Amino acid sequence: MTTHFAQWLVSPTRLPLIRRRCLRCPSTRFEAHGKFRINANHKLLDVWLLALCAGCGTTVKLTVLERANVRAITPPLLDRFHSNDTTLAAELLTDPSLQRRNGVTLDWTDAWTLRKSTATTPGTVDGSQVVAGPGAVGGSWVVAEPGAAACPDAGGGARPPMTLATSVCFAQPIPLRVTALLAVGLGISGSEASRLIAGGALWSTHRLTGRTSTNFHFFIRT
């Protein structure tokens, strides 16, 4: 049996939507664009991340720092606040403590992409392709070789059995339903991914149910 190796990288394409009830309209979605507001009171600083209601445009302030001594904030971090660093905004939004403090959750729908690379051996990448979010891959299977696709009933004679060993990594902690992630990467439906797991053709030491935002490996027989 031949074993092929692949690497998947889950990355954000934009800042996630923020789930929070608006006090001025029925909307429960807010959009952050990486803008901060800083208020100085002598040597104490308050820092907020600004977000706009997707329904009416009302601005809300998510507390980042509250009455923090200016000496406790490094100059590079302060510069990032002043320059409205979107990377910093993304880092802060995925911080569970900020979410708890502000009573918000995140909605990553259509805000992530999956990059796939193939390798002859683990860690040796030969090529790559980009799968742009859910529903972007067609066909029954996508084998992690650029430009190559296969399906169980391809016709033209039998091919030798193959195991695909895949390492999945998250650039940011984006909580995704495992079966949905597998479906996007393999070009199959979520129900087909569940069927493969239940039948033992797709397996992992990582739990393959529910949501995950941590790195894991899985194997599939094709």
C-alpha positions as CSV (number, residue, x, y, z in Angstrom):
1,M,0.0,0.0,0.0
2,T,1.3,3.4,-1.0
3,T,1.2,6.3,1.5
4,H,1.0,9.9,0.4
5,F,1.5,12.8,2.7
6,A,-0.3,16.1,2.8
7,Q,-0.4,19.3,4.8
8,W,-3.4,21.5,5.3
9,L,-3.3,25.0,6.7
10,V,-6.5,26.7,7.9
11,S,-6.0,30.5,7.6
12,P,-8.4,33.5,8.1
13,T,-9.4,35.6,5.0
14,R,-10.8,38.4,7.1
15,L,-11.7,39.3,10.7
16,P,-14.6,37.2,12.0
17,L,-18.0,38.6,12.6
18,I,-18.7,39.4,16.3
19,R,-21.9,38.0,17.8
20,R,-23.5,40.5,20.1
21,R,-27.0,41.9,20.4
22,C,-27.4,45.5,19.1
23,L,-29.3,47.9,21.4
24,R,-30.6,49.9,18.5
25,C,-31.7,47.3,15.9
26,P,-32.5,43.5,15.8
27,S,-29.0,42.7,14.4
28,T,-26.7,40.3,16.4
29,R,-23.7,40.8,14.1
30,F,-20.9,43.3,14.4
31,E,-17.9,43.9,12.1
32,A,-14.4,44.9,13.3
33,H,-12.1,46.6,10.9
34,G,-9.0,46.7,13.1
35,K,-9.6,50.2,14.5
36,F,-8.7,51.0,18.1
37,R,-9.6,53.9,20.4
38,I,-7.3,55.0,23.1
39,N,-8.1,57.2,26.1
40,A,-5.4,58.6,28.3
41,N,-6.1,59.7,31.9
42,H,-2.7,60.9,33.2
43,K,-0.6,57.7,33.3
44,L,-3.6,55.4,32.9
45,L,-4.8,54.1,29.5
46,D,-8.0,52.6,28.3
47,V,-7.9,50.8,25.0
48,W,-11.0,49.6,23.0
49,L,-11.4,47.7,19.8
50,L,-14.2,49.3,17.7
51,A,-16.9,47.3,15.9
52,L,-19.8,48.4,13.8
53,C,-23.3,46.8,13.8
54,A,-23.9,45.0,10.5
55,G,-27.5,46.3,10.6
56,C,-27.5,49.9,11.6
57,G,-23.8,50.9,11.8
58,T,-23.8,51.6,15.5
59,T,-20.3,51.6,17.0
60,V,-19.6,49.5,20.1
61,K,-16.3,49.4,22.0
62,L,-14.8,46.1,23.1
63,T,-12.6,46.6,26.1
64,V,-8.9,45.6,25.5
65,L,-7.2,47.3,28.4
66,E,-8.8,49.1,31.3
67,R,-7.0,51.7,33.4
68,A,-3.6,50.1,32.5
69,N,-0.5,51.9,33.6
70,V,1.2,53.3,30.5
71,R,4.6,51.9,31.8
72,A,3.1,48.4,31.6
73,I,2.5,48.7,27.9
74,T,5.5,48.1,25.7
75,P,6.2,50.9,23.1
76,P,5.8,48.4,20.1
77,L,2.4,47.3,21.4
78,L,1.3,50.9,21.9
79,D,2.4,51.7,18.3
80,R,0.3,48.9,17.0
81,F,-2.8,50.3,18.8
82,H,-2.1,53.8,17.4
83,S,-1.6,52.4,13.8
84,N,-4.8,50.3,13.9
85,D,-2.9,47.0,13.3
86,T,-5.4,44.5,11.9
87,T,-3.2,41.6,12.8
88,L,-3.3,42.7,16.4
89,A,-7.1,43.0,16.2
90,A,-7.3,39.4,14.9
91,E,-5.1,38.2,17.7
92,L,-7.1,40.0,20.3
93,L,-10.5,38.8,18.9
94,T,-9.4,35.2,19.2
95,D,-8.4,35.7,22.8
96,P,-10.9,33.9,25.0
97,S,-10.4,36.3,27.9
98,L,-11.4,39.3,25.7
99,Q,-14.5,37.4,24.5
100,R,-15.5,36.6,28.1
101,R,-14.8,40.2,29.3
102,N,-17.0,41.7,26.6
103,G,-19.6,38.9,26.4
104,V,-19.2,38.2,22.7
105,T,-18.6,35.2,20.5
106,L,-17.1,34.9,17.0
107,D,-18.7,33.8,13.7
108,W,-16.1,32.5,11.3
109,T,-18.6,31.7,8.4
110,D,-16.9,32.4,5.1
111,A,-14.0,34.0,6.9
112,W,-11.4,31.2,6.4
113,T,-9.6,29.4,3.6
114,L,-7.8,26.0,3.4
115,R,-4.4,25.8,1.7
116,K,-3.3,22.3,0.8
117,S,0.3,21.1,0.1
118,T,1.5,17.6,-0.9
119,A,4.7,16.0,0.2
120,T,6.7,12.9,-0.7
121,T,7.6,12.6,3.0
122,P,6.3,14.5,6.0
123,G,7.7,18.0,6.0
124,T,8.9,17.9,2.3
125,V,6.5,20.0,0.3
126,D,6.4,19.5,-3.5
127,G,3.6,21.9,-4.5
128,S,0.5,23.6,-3.2
129,Q,-3.0,24.6,-4.1
130,V,-5.6,26.8,-2.5
131,V,-9.2,25.8,-1.6
132,A,-11.1,28.9,-1.0
133,G,-13.5,28.0,1.8
134,P,-16.6,25.7,1.9
135,G,-18.0,24.5,-1.4
136,A,-15.0,25.5,-3.5
137,V,-13.8,21.9,-4.3
138,G,-15.7,19.8,-6.9
139,G,-15.7,16.1,-7.4
140,S,-15.8,13.2,-5.1
141,W,-12.2,13.2,-4.0
142,V,-9.3,15.6,-4.0
143,V,-6.0,13.8,-3.7
144,A,-3.3,16.1,-2.3
145,E,-1.3,16.2,-5.5
146,P,-1.5,19.5,-7.5
147,G,-3.7,18.9,-10.6
148,A,-4.5,15.3,-9.7
149,A,-7.9,14.1,-8.7
150,A,-9.2,10.6,-8.2
151,C,-12.4,8.9,-7.1
152,P,-13.2,5.4,-5.9
153,D,-14.9,4.4,-9.1
154,A,-12.7,6.2,-11.6
155,G,-12.9,3.4,-14.2
156,G,-10.1,2.3,-16.5
157,G,-8.9,-0.5,-14.4
158,A,-8.1,-0.9,-10.7
159,R,-5.4,1.1,-9.0
160,P,-3.4,0.0,-6.0
161,P,-4.8,1.0,-2.6
162,M,-3.4,4.2,-1.1
163,T,-3.4,5.8,2.3
164,L,-3.3,9.6,2.5
165,A,-1.8,10.9,5.8
166,T,-2.7,14.5,6.4
167,S,-1.5,17.0,8.9
168,V,-4.0,19.8,9.6
169,C,-2.7,23.1,11.2
170,F,-4.5,26.3,12.2
171,A,-2.8,29.7,11.6
172,Q,-5.3,31.1,14.2
173,P,-7.6,29.3,16.6
174,I,-10.6,29.1,14.2
175,P,-13.2,26.7,15.6
176,L,-14.5,24.6,12.8
177,R,-16.7,21.5,12.6
178,V,-14.3,18.7,11.9
179,T,-16.6,17.0,9.3
180,A,-17.1,20.3,7.5
181,L,-13.4,20.9,7.3
182,L,-12.7,17.4,6.1
183,A,-15.5,17.8,3.5
184,V,-13.9,21.0,2.1
185,G,-10.4,19.5,1.9
186,L,-11.5,16.2,0.4
187,G,-14.2,17.6,-1.9
188,I,-17.0,15.5,-0.5
189,S,-20.2,16.2,1.5
190,G,-20.2,16.4,5.3
191,S,-22.4,13.3,5.4
192,E,-19.9,11.4,3.2
193,A,-17.1,12.4,5.6
194,S,-19.2,11.1,8.5
195,R,-19.8,7.9,6.6
196,L,-16.0,7.4,6.0
197,I,-15.3,8.0,9.7
198,A,-18.0,5.6,10.8
199,G,-16.8,2.9,8.4
200,G,-13.2,3.2,9.5
201,A,-11.8,4.4,6.1
202,L,-10.9,7.8,7.8
203,W,-9.4,7.8,11.2
204,S,-7.3,9.8,13.6
205,T,-6.1,9.9,17.2
206,H,-7.9,13.2,17.4
207,R,-11.7,13.3,18.0
208,L,-13.4,13.7,14.7
209,T,-16.7,15.0,16.0
210,G,-17.8,18.4,17.1
211,R,-15.6,21.5,16.5
212,T,-11.8,21.9,16.8
213,S,-9.3,24.7,16.5
214,T,-6.2,22.7,17.4
215,N,-3.7,20.9,15.1
216,F,-4.3,17.3,14.3
217,H,-3.5,14.4,11.9
218,F,-5.8,12.1,10.1
219,F,-5.5,9.1,7.7
220,I,-7.8,8.0,4.8
221,R,-7.8,4.9,2.6
222,T,-8.7,5.6,-1.0
